[in-house]
Amino acid sequence: MTIPAEVYAALSPDERIRAAVAAIARDDDAELKTLAETCPRKTYRMIDAAFGEGMERLKMLTLAVESDLQGVALDFYIAAHGTDPDEIRAAIAVAASIEAAYCAILSEKGLDRDEVVKFGPARHSAVHKMLTLSTGREIPELVESRLALMREYLTT
């Protein structure tokens, strides 16, 4: 069945999205291509994409770091109620490593950590307490691997 061009032209963005998802689900590349090609074209004025995307990536990185640290804080507090001190030390070392990598990437980008704190989400008090215990307990290999991931994310 051939669908008239007027039908494609009249699709709302939501209808076009639903049709595209349905085409993907049935592996209909031709329909997906037609939906893309018949989509209205618009011209936009916007702020410099590198700036806007850079700010968005920094915000997402900050959220990811805080989320990771909250997960480690949960591991830390669970371990603190157990009997294995190695689990407690491991959680502290992971937290220290994440924070060290984050501070390193901010420094590489010429960003002040205290200013970024005001830009990002509020740090949970459990994370703050855990990080107070973690100073100097970083795992160099983990710091480097996390730092490499952060560099890659910010430069993609």
N, C-alpha and C positions, 0 to 999 in steps of 0.2 A: 504494500500500500504506500502510495506517495502522498506525503503531507504537503499541502500548499504552503508556499513561502510566507503568505500572510499570517498563517497560524503561528509559525515560528516567530515572526516579527512581533506578534501580539503577546507573546509569553511574558508574564511578570518575572522578575528575578527569582522569586520563590518557586514559581512553576518551572522555570528553566533549571533550577537546582534539583528539584524533584525528578524532572525528566532525565537530567544528567546522571543522577544517582541510579535511577532505574536502568539506564543504558549501560552504566558500568557493571551493575549487578548481572546483567544478561550478556556481558561481553560484546556489546554492540558498539564497536569503535566507529562505525560509519555514522550512527545516530549521534554519538558524542561529538564527533567532528562537525556535523551539521549544526548541532546546538551551539557550539563555540563560534562557528563561522557566521551564524545568523544573529548572534548576540549584538545588540546595538553597541556602537562605538561612541565613546565620549572622550572629551579632552578635559583634563583637570589641571588646576593650578594648586600646588602644594609646597610645603617647605622642602628643603633639600632632603632627598630620600636617605642619603648617608647619615645625616643628622638624626632624622626621625627614627630610622631603623636602628641607629646606634644607641639612641636613648632607650628604645624599646628592648633591645638586646641586653643593655645594662640592667634595666629593671627586671627582666626575666631571669638574668643570672643572679641578681640579688635575691629574688624570690626562691630560686632553686637552692641557693646556698642556705638560706634560712630554713627551708623545708628539710634539706639534708641534715642540718644541725639539729632540728627538732626531732627527727627520727633517731639520731644518735643519742640525743638527750633521753629519749624514751628507753633506748637500749641501756643507757647508763643507769637510769633509775630502776629499771627492772633488775639489772645486774647487782645494784646496791642492796636489793632485798634478797639476793641469793647468797651462795656461799663461795663463789669463785672470784677471788680478787683479780685474776687475770682478765676476766670479762670486763671488770670495771676499768682496769688499766687500758684495755684495748679500746673501749669506747672513748676514753679521754684522749688517747693517741689519735684516733680517727678524727675526733672533733678538732684537736689542735692542728692536724694536717689540713683539714678543710679550711679552717680559718687562716692558716698560714698561706695557703695557695690563693685564697680570696684576697688577702691583703697584698700579696705579691702582684696579682694581676691589676689591682687598683693602682698600685704604685707604678707599674709599667705604663699604665694609661695616664699617669699624671693626676690621678684622682685622690683626694684626701678622704681617708676612711671615715673620719668624723662627719664630713659633709654628706657622704654617701649614706650614712646611717639615717640622716634626716630625709633622704630621697627614697629609701626603701621601706619595707615593712618594719614595724616595731619588733625588736628582738625579744623573744619569750624569756621570762625570768629564769626558767630552768636552763635554757641555753647559756644565758649569761653566767649563771653559777657554775655550770659545767666548764665553761671556757676559762673561768678564773682558776680552776684546778689544773688546766691543761697546758699552761704556759711552759714552753721548753720541752714538751713531750711529743713533738712532731715526729712523724716517720718520713724521712727524706724522700724515699721512693714514692710514697703516697702523695706527698706535697707536689712532687714533679709530675706525676700522672694527672692529678687534679688540675694543676696549672696548665698542662698541655691541653686538656679538654676545654678549659675556660678560654684559653687563647684561640683555639679553633672555633669555639662558639662565637666569640666576639668579632672574629675576622671573616666569618662566613658570609 
